[in-house]
Amino acid sequence: MRIPLRRLGVYFVAFLFAIVMNFTVPRLMPGSPVDGMIAQLGPRATPAAIGAIKARFGAVEQPILGQFVDYITGLARFDLGVSVKYYPQTVTQVLARSAGWTAFLVTTAIIFSLCVGVSLGAVAAWRRGGRFDAFVSPFSVVLIAIPPVIIGLATLFTFGVTLRWFPVGYAYNPDLDPGLNFTFFGSVFWHAVMPVLTLSPYLIGEFQTTMRSSMISVLGEDYVTMGRAKGLGETAVMFSYAARNAMLPVLTNLALMLGAVFGGSIVTEIVFNYPGLGLTLFTASVARDYPVIQGQLLLMTMATLGANLLVDILYGVVDPRIREERA
Amino acid sequence: MNFGWQLLWRQKKAVAGLIIVAALCLMALFAPILAPTDPGERVGRSHQPPTVEHYFGTTKMGRDVYSQFVWGARPSLAVGFATGLFITALGTIIGLFAGYFGGRTDATLDLITNAVLVIPNIPLLILLASFAGTVGPVAIMMIIALTSWPWGARMTRSQTMALRNREFVTAARMVGEPSWRIIFVEILPNLVPLIGINIVGSIIYAIVAQTTLEYLGFGDPLNVTWGTMLYNAQNSSAIIVGAWWDIGAPAAGIALVGLGLALLNFTFDEIANPQLRSGPALSRWLRLSRLRKREPEAAR
């Protein structure tokens, strides 16, 4: 599968932009963050740790270009520096601990919302102007406009604190030992319900809106008329003829929205005290643990770019016209 | 344009959205009359439930939630609206230039637009905000605007490209009009519906981003806004102790702005893109065509 060179150029520039931000922002800020970080390390501040922090944040006698080259070569070796809060753990170790939970939350929420949002959008477009459309479509636009913080707090208060249906913190019951057994998976599932339900409304709203408008334009295409002319049933035409092609803009949108989904997951994890990247980022930002904050931005940028690349590849698989063109 | 306003008026959703947003703005404007108590003053015991005296109860610090809610609307709405306008201005100008000039200008601007578009905004915002320490409203505004203009720029660019080769633009070029005049006098007025959508969408985004940043504690905690109210309520574990009014008031405020703006945006979308319409006119048309389809069957 060939991906247009232009797209790769965009991803390269985006990644470079994130790196340059990480490199310059601490050097531009008034008052070096280095002293604060060394103070925070306290008795753990070994000469090695101090040296590593100084080199990373530009408090060394070296021309700026040389510092940048050192920074890049460090990144190429997956060296993101040491965490100030969790020293002597490295940033990579700190992030690796929590990345899995965020990936789990985000993927579950996306799959769930895709199923719900795409079906709602397809049906709304199919029965355009009907009662279903008149209610669901404006409602989706409203869902997009309500910040995840609000939805999270409302869910936490209603289902967590008042009704006590779901647990209000952690990724699984802390009394359990992680293992490949039913109890553990059940606990993980149970703890993920509220966070996933908090992340989903925004996604469902976006998917419904995109799906509806792209489905409406697809419904005018010849191949949909062709399907009808063959005498296929409504459901068959709707799902295997129209919806399949109307999915393409939804996929593009999904890749672009991933950044916003990460933003939502940060807030959701904080509200529900869920041990993912967001909670790590929050504790890091409270503790002014700059290396972790920087590593976070790089990791999330990489994830978003990876997803975009994946969508570029999927595009060819879903749309036969593009597959033909490239072949 | 006249047609647009008529359509807007006929749409119940848009009117409802307009009323909600206008009511909140009026509330913010008349804060000194509606809530004469100083939002920072201690007026009662900690976490009192709503009473006649304190409509929305009190916070952990014994401050009046109602008066914080009313006064907090001011910075929240002001920053949201100003940021929305700023985002739209940036996006529109970049989109216009890329779309009109084409060639290398377009290639560069489009590359930057797409690159900023795929960088996750909130982590970037957190990086910037955490190095800046607690940030005031103007800094929050700048940070949000500089990371979120690409959506508008992309829409504006493709519209401009469609307009670039229309007769009236070619005519203006042949008469010898300077580029800036063609862009801002000939092309820009045609983009008004698009800019409307862009403004409302950007305000929604700005309010979401602002709330998120302030909830995470990057706002000035002494400045009463809906976002910092949420932050303070969270810090005093209002939800766990059952003080729902402390969280509920700012949350309702933010949700209401979102609701109002979303209803407006939905209508703007339908005006700019008639294909998406689902109002009374469309249901009437669908009913008629269904009847027409049934008639020949009945005749048979």
Chai-1 contact restraints between the chains, C-beta under 6 A:
chainA,res_idxA,chainB,res_idxB,connection_type,confidence,min_distance_angstrom,max_distance_angstrom,comment,restraint_id
A,V10,B,N114,contact,1.0,0.0,6.0,A-B,restraint_1
A,V10,B,A115,contact,1.0,0.0,6.0,A-B,restraint_2
A,V13,B,L111,contact,1.0,0.0,6.0,A-B,restraint_3
A,V13,B,A115,contact,1.0,0.0,6.0,A-B,restraint_4
A,A14,B,A115,contact,1.0,0.0,6.0,A-B,restraint_5
A,A14,B,V118,contact,1.0,0.0,6.0,A-B,restraint_6
A,A14,B,I119,contact,1.0,0.0,6.0,A-B,restraint_7
A,F17,B,A115,contact,1.0,0.0,6.0,A-B,restraint_8
A,A18,B,I119,contact,1.0,0.0,6.0,A-B,restraint_9
A,V25,B,F131,contact,1.0,0.0,6.0,A-B,restraint_10
A,P26,B,F131,contact,1.0,0.0,6.0,A-B,restraint_11
A,M29,B,F131,contact,1.0,0.0,6.0,A-B,restraint_12
A,R128,B,S278,contact,1.0,0.0,6.0,A-B,restraint_13
A,G129,B,S278,contact,1.0,0.0,6.0,A-B,restraint_14
A,G129,B,L282,contact,1.0,0.0,6.0,A-B,restraint_15
A,G129,B,S283,contact,1.0,0.0,6.0,A-B,restraint_16
A,G129,B,L286,contact,1.0,0.0,6.0,A-B,restraint_17
A,D133,B,S278,contact,1.0,0.0,6.0,A-B,restraint_18
A,A134,B,S278,contact,1.0,0.0,6.0,A-B,restraint_19
A,P138,B,K13,contact,1.0,0.0,6.0,A-B,restraint_20
A,P138,B,F266,contact,1.0,0.0,6.0,A-B,restraint_21
A,V141,B,A262,contact,1.0,0.0,6.0,A-B,restraint_22
A,V141,B,F266,contact,1.0,0.0,6.0,A-B,restraint_23
A,V142,B,L259,contact,1.0,0.0,6.0,A-B,restraint_24
A,V142,B,A262,contact,1.0,0.0,6.0,A-B,restraint_25
A,A145,B,I204,contact,1.0,0.0,6.0,A-B,restraint_26
A,A145,B,G258,contact,1.0,0.0,6.0,A-B,restraint_27
A,A145,B,L261,contact,1.0,0.0,6.0,A-B,restraint_28
A,A145,B,A262,contact,1.0,0.0,6.0,A-B,restraint_29
A,I146,B,A255,contact,1.0,0.0,6.0,A-B,restraint_30
A,I146,B,G258,contact,1.0,0.0,6.0,A-B,restraint_31
A,P147,B,V208,contact,1.0,0.0,6.0,A-B,restraint_32
A,P147,B,T211,contact,1.0,0.0,6.0,A-B,restraint_33
A,V149,B,T211,contact,1.0,0.0,6.0,A-B,restraint_34
A,V149,B,Y215,contact,1.0,0.0,6.0,A-B,restraint_35
A,I150,B,A251,contact,1.0,0.0,6.0,A-B,restraint_36
A,I150,B,I254,contact,1.0,0.0,6.0,A-B,restraint_37
A,I150,B,A255,contact,1.0,0.0,6.0,A-B,restraint_38
A,L153,B,I247,contact,1.0,0.0,6.0,A-B,restraint_39
A,L153,B,A251,contact,1.0,0.0,6.0,A-B,restraint_40
A,F157,B,I239,contact,1.0,0.0,6.0,A-B,restraint_41
A,F157,B,W244,contact,1.0,0.0,6.0,A-B,restraint_42
A,V161,B,I239,contact,1.0,0.0,6.0,A-B,restraint_43
A,S213,B,L276,contact,1.0,0.0,6.0,A-B,restraint_44
A,I216,B,Q275,contact,1.0,0.0,6.0,A-B,restraint_45
A,G259,B,P120,contact,1.0,0.0,6.0,A-B,restraint_46
A,G259,B,N121,contact,1.0,0.0,6.0,A-B,restraint_47
A,F262,B,P120,contact,1.0,0.0,6.0,A-B,restraint_48
A,G263,B,I122,contact,1.0,0.0,6.0,A-B,restraint_49
A,I266,B,I122,contact,1.0,0.0,6.0,A-B,restraint_50
A,V267,B,T212,contact,1.0,0.0,6.0,A-B,restraint_51
A,S285,B,S130,contact,1.0,0.0,6.0,A-B,restraint_52
A,I293,B,L127,contact,1.0,0.0,6.0,A-B,restraint_53
A,I293,B,S130,contact,1.0,0.0,6.0,A-B,restraint_54
A,Q296,B,P123,contact,1.0,0.0,6.0,A-B,restraint_55
A,L297,B,P123,contact,1.0,0.0,6.0,A-B,restraint_56
A,L297,B,L127,contact,1.0,0.0,6.0,A-B,restraint_57
A,M300,B,P120,contact,1.0,0.0,6.0,A-B,restraint_58
A,M300,B,P123,contact,1.0,0.0,6.0,A-B,restraint_59
A,T301,B,I119,contact,1.0,0.0,6.0,A-B,restraint_60
A,T304,B,V118,contact,1.0,0.0,6.0,A-B,restraint_61
A,T304,B,P120,contact,1.0,0.0,6.0,A-B,restraint_62
A,N308,B,V118,contact,1.0,0.0,6.0,A-B,restraint_63
